[in-house]
Amino acid sequence: MNHLIRLIVLILGGLITHIVIASTLASDAQESGINSTCSSYLSQLEESYDLNGLNITFAYPSDPSLYPSLHVSSKKYNNGSSVWSATLSPDGEYCYLSTVNVTLVNTQSCSDITIFKLAEDSSLKVTNYADGDYSIITSQENSYQIILISNGEHSCMMAETRMMWPGR
């Protein structure tokens, strides 16, 4: 039994050595050795999304600057929580980005959030499914989509997805 516990600890320790937990996603990326262009984009995303919760970076163990990396930030609020993630895929001097931001709001309905989003941008397209339990909000230029899932009278889960090809 003792050997089994030691083996599990060794295996988990080996897996965790390639996972970095640091104060910012940008510092995670730099410490992990990901592509400098991708790291620069990540720093910009981190600032624009105000990411300052628990951060985790997954990078390929050998020569991570050549392979995609996954970056996750989670944050708890007084009315819900969010998990933001980005996959960064280097391609020479370019870096392709996909982001997912999932937020659970316990104090607003999906209808309220939809009204707010439409007031911000009237060109958004809203499509409802299953009697309004699910909604998809799509930007006019199709640069992002938000899926809203009703979790009750005053609770809504939002998943915003984006794909970016900077410089192309």
N, C-alpha and C positions, 0 to 999 in steps of 0.2 A: 504494500500500500504506500509506503514511504517513497519507493522508487517511482510509482505512478504519479504522485504529487510533484516530485522533482522533475519528472519528464514534462508534465503539463506546464509547470513554471518555466522551464527552459524553452519549450515551444512558444508559449505566449511571449516570453521575453524576446525571442528571436523575431517574432512577428512585429512586436511593438517597436523594435529598433528602427523600422522604416516608417514609423508614424511620428510626426513632430507635433507637439502641442506647445504653442508659444503665445505671446501677447497679441500679435497682429498676424493676419494672414500674409501680408507682404513679408514680414520677417520670417514666417514659416517657409515661404517660397524661397527666399534667399538662402536660408539655412539648409533647405532640402536640395538646392542646386538646380532648380527648374530654369528653363529658358528665360533670359533677361527680358525679352519683349513681353512674354507672358507675365512675368513678375511685375513689370511696369503696369500692364493692364489691370492686374489683380489689385495693385495699390490704388489705382483710380476707382475701381469698382468698390473697394473697401471704404473709400472716402465718400463716394456718392450714395451708398446704401447705409452709411453710418454703422458699420459692423464693428461691434466692440464687446461681443459676448464670448462664449467659449469657442475657441477656434481649433480646428484639426486639419492637417494637411497630409495627404497620401501621395507619395511620389515613388516612381520606379527606383529600385535600390541601386542599380548601376547605370551611370550616365543619365540621370533624370531629365537633363535638358533636351533630350531627344524624344521623350515619351510624354503622353498626356498625364496630367496630374489632377487630383480631386481636392477641392478646398471647401470646408464646411464651417459655418459659423452659426451658433444658436444663441438665442436671447430670450429671457423671460421678462414679461411686462406685467403691470398690475391688472390688465384686462385680457391677457392671453400670452402667446409665445410665438416665436418664429424660428425657422431653420432655413438658412440660405446656403446654397451650394453652387459651385462653379466647376466646370471641367474645362481645363485649358489644354489645347492641343497645339504644340509648336509645329511650324512648317517653315524651316529656314528662318528668314527674318520676320515672318508673320506668326500670328498666334490666333487660333480660332477659339471662340468662347461660347459656352452654353451655360446659362444660369437658371436656377430654379429657386424661387423664394416662396416658402409655404408659411402662412401665418394663420393662426387661430385667434379669432376675436370673440370674446365672451360677452361683449356689451353692445353689439350691433348686429342687426339682421343682414342677410345677403341683399335684401331689397334696399336697405339703407345704404349699403356700400355701393351698390349699382347706381343709385341716384347720385351719390357723391361723385363717383367716377365720371358719370355722364355730365355733371355740372362742370367738372374740370375740363372735359374734352367731349364736345357734342358729336364729334365724328366717329366715336366708338360704336362698334356693332355689338349688340347684345342678342344672344340666342339662348332661349330657355328650354330645358328638358325636364321630363318627369314632373309636370305640374309645378315648375319653379324650384324644385329641390336642387337642381343643377343649372348653372348658367355659365356661358362662356362669353367673355368680353374680349373682342379682338380689335386691335388698332387698325386704322385705315390703311396704313402702309404694311400691315401684317408683320411688324417687327416684334410683337409680343402678344401673348394671350394670357388671360387670367381665367382660371376655372374657380367658380364659387360653389361651395357645397353647403347647403343649409344644415345646421346641427341643432336646430331648435328655434324657438321664437326670437331669441336675442343672441344667437351664436352662429358664426360663419367661419368656414375654413376657405382660405384663398390660396391658390397655387399659381404663381406668375412664372411663365417660362419665356426665355429669350434665347436666340441664337445670333451671334455676331461674327462678322468676318471683317475685322478692321483692316484697312489698307488694300482690300481687294475690290 
